[in-house]
């Protein structure tokens, strides 16, 4: 069986020996939960100083070493990073044939197809397991995980997903489904932030404070985690990064690229893309992506002042 070569954890269950690629803010928040569940974790990051900061793990010299393990979890920043490390790095050539690669990064459907083929070529299992949740949610093991791929491969790594999330949502055997669900979900969040930015620009133009308005709508019509979390940021003008605006822009770009590949038009996404690019130009790129609302509010005020001066 897949798990018989590993040690039993404190609960008498078999832990897995895994490699983890990417020790950024999300990866660093996720790894302790794997350790807590009794799994052995070896870590590699392009910034090895980041990998060395993670406690109770073995730091790997190369990403290829991770593929000698029973499973590999990848949480890298974007398509470019994944292509560089996985596809161009030749890490699959010496992979353990029983290894399952769990791709948890937010990447395009186009590169997922290339990854699928590369894994098929060497007989290594591939699973897409994208997540909803910021690092603070990941640290609590409360991510929502969308998993798609070969059912047997998913079953092998389910103990890892159970350690990382509160629920795994199965999306079939096409790995792209998990990635497109993640991209579409993040698009919804950016649209919600843009909507709250415009709505509060309207209320404030009549003297109604954003906080007073947002407390009502996020407790009634839009009483859900994203509206509440980002509505509070907007109300308090608090934009310390949970998820950087530049990463949100990356995901909007992914949505537009994915739509273009299927001949689909996303009008609202283009509006948000333009607004996010303006926010980056204003120096808000490293702020939380809810700072998009600040840029939207400022744009509305500037337009109003321009009309008054005219």
N, C-alpha and C positions, 0 to 999 in steps of 0.2 A: 504494500500500500504506500501511498504518497507520504504519509506522516510517520512511518515506523522508524525512521533513522534519527528522529529528534528526541529531545529530552521532554519528560513530563513536567508541566508547570505545577504551581502550588495547588491547583484544583484537580490534579491527576490527569489532565488532558495533555495531549501532545502539542508542544509548541513547534513553530516552524522556523527554519533558518532562512532568513530573507535578506535581500539587498535592497537598499533604498537610495534612489538617485534624486537628489534635490533637497538640500537642507535649508531652503529659504524660510520665510515666515510660516507658510503652510506646512511644509515638511517638518520643520522643527516642532510645530505644535502637534503633529500627528504621531511622530515616532514614540513619545513617551507612552501613548496608549497601547501601542504594539508591545512595548516592553512590559507594561503592566499586565497584559494578557498572557505573558509567558513566552513570547516569541523572541528569538535572537535576531538582532538587527545589525547589519553592516552598512555603513553610509559612505556615499561619494557625492561630492558637489564640485562644480567648476571652481568655486571659491573654497578651497580646502580649509581655510580658517573657520568658515561657517560649519563645516562638518565636524571640526574638532571641538566646537562649542557644545555639541550634543552629548549629553552624559550617557554613560553605560552602553556605548556602542563601539564597534570596531570601525575605524576609518580606513576605507579602501584606497589604494593607490590609483586605481583606474576603474571606469565604469564597467569594463569587461569582466572584472572579478565578481561583480554582483550577479552575473548570469551563470555563475557556477553554483548558485544557491537554489533552493527549492522554488522560490518566487522572487520577483523583482517588482518593486513599486516605483513608478516614475512620476515625480511631481516637479517638472521643469517649467520654465516661464512661458514658452511659446513655441511655434512651429520651428523657428530657426534653431533654438536650443535643442529641441528633440531631433531635428534632422542632423545637426552637428554631432550630437552624442551617440544617437542610436544608429542612424542610417549611414552616415559618413564615417563614424568611428569604428565600424566593423565589429561591434561588440557581440553580435549574434553568432559569428562564426565559430566561436569556441563555447557556445552556451550548453549547459546541461539540458539534454533532450526532455527531461521531465519538468523543466522549469516552466512556470507560467509568468508571463509579463503582464502586469496590471498597470495600464496607462491611466493615470488620474489627472493629467494635465489638461488644460483647456486648449485644444488644438483643432485645426480645420478638418472637415471631412476628407479633403483631398489628401492630406498627409496620412490620415488614418488608413486610407486605401493602400498607400505605399507601405505602411507599417504591416498591415495584414499580409501583403504579398511577401514581404521580407521574412516574416515569421513563418509563413507556410513553406517558404523555400528551405528553411533549416529545421522544420519540424518542431518549433517552439510555440507553446500556447500563447494566445494573445487575448486580453480582455480589456475593454474600455470600462472604466469605473469613475466617471466624473462626479463631482460633488457640489452640493449647495451648502455654503457656510463659510464664514470668515475665520481667521486663525483662532479667535477666542472661542468660537463654536467648535472648531477642530480640537482644541485643547481639552474640551469637556467630553470628547467622543460622541458628539451629537450631530455629526454631519448627516445629511441625506445623500445617499449614494445611488447613482443610476448606473446599473451594470448591464452590459450587452456583450455578447460573444458566445463562444462554444459553451453549452451548459455544463459539460464535464470540467472544463477549465475554470468556470465560475465556481463550481462546487468545491474544487480544490482550494481556492483562495477565499472561500466564504468566511473562514475563521478570522482572516485578516480584515475583511470588510466589517464583520461583526464588532471587532475591536475598535474600529475607526468611526463607525456611524451608529445612529439610532435606528436607521432602517435602510435596507437595500431595496431599491425599486427595479425589478427586472424589466428590461426593454427588448428582449428577444435576442436572436443570434447574430444580428448585424451590429458590429461594434460602433458604426457611425451613428446609430440611434442615440447612444449615450452622449456622444459629443454634440449632436445637433440639439438635443434636449438641453444640455448645459448652455450652449450658445444662445438658444432662444430664451431660456430662463433669465440669463444675464441681460439680454436685450430688454426683457420686460422690466427689470429693475431700473435700467437707465431711463426707460420711458416714464416710469413712476417718479423718478427723481426730477426729470424735466417737467413733468406735470405739476409736481409740488412746487417747483421753482416758479413756474408761470402763475399758478394759482395764488401763491403768496405774494408775488409781485402785484397781482390784482388787489388782494385784500389790503396790502400795505399802502397802495395808492389811495385808499379810502380811509386810512388811519387805523385799520384793524391789524393788530400785531400777528405776525406769522405763528407764534407759539399758541395764541388763543385759538386761531383757526385750525391749526394742525392737530391740536389736542382733540378737537371735536371729530374731525374726519377720520383720524387714525384710531378713534375709539368706537366709531360707528360704521360708516360705509366702507372704510378701508382698514379694518382692525386685523392686520396681518403683520408678521414679523418685519418684513422689509419696509413697509410703510411706517411702522412704528419706529424702527431703528433709525432710518434715514430721515424721517420726519422730525425726530428729536434732534438730530444733528443740525438740520436746517433751522429749526426753531431757536437753537442755542448758538448758531453760527460756529459750530464745533466740527472741525474737519480733520482731526488727527487721523492718519491713515489706518483703516481696517483693511480696505481694498483700494489700492491706489487708482486715481483717475486714469492714469496712462494705461493701466491694465484693463480698465473698463472700456476705454477707447479701442484697445486691441480687440476686445470681444465684440464690440459693435462692428468693427471692420470685418471680423470673421463672419458675422451674421450677413453682412451685405455681400461678401464674396460668395458665401454659400448660396444665398438667394440668386445671385447672378448666374451661378452654375446651373440652376434649375429654371432660369427664365422668370423668376419671381421678383416683383417690385416691392420694396419696403420703404414707403414714403416717409413714415415717421422716423425710421431708423436713420435716414439721411439727414433729417433735421437735427437729431440728437448727435450724430457724428460731427456735424458742423459746429454745434454748440460745444461739444467736448474739445474739439480742436481749438476753438477760441479760448476755452478755459486753460488749456495747456499753454497757449500763447500768453496768457495772463499770469503764468507762473504757478498754476494750481495743479500741475501734473502729479506731484508727489503727495498731494492731499488726498483725503478719502474721496471716492468718486461722487459722494453726495455734494461735494463742492461744485459740481455741475450746476446745482440750484443757485449758488451764489453768483456764478457767471451769468446765469439766465436772469436773475433779479437785477444785476448791474446793467445788463444789456437793455432791459426794459426801462430802467430809470434813465439811462443815457438817451434812449430814443425819446422818452417823454421830455427831457430837458432840451433836446435838440428841436423838438416841435414847438416848445414854449419860446425858445430863443428866436425861432424862425418867424 
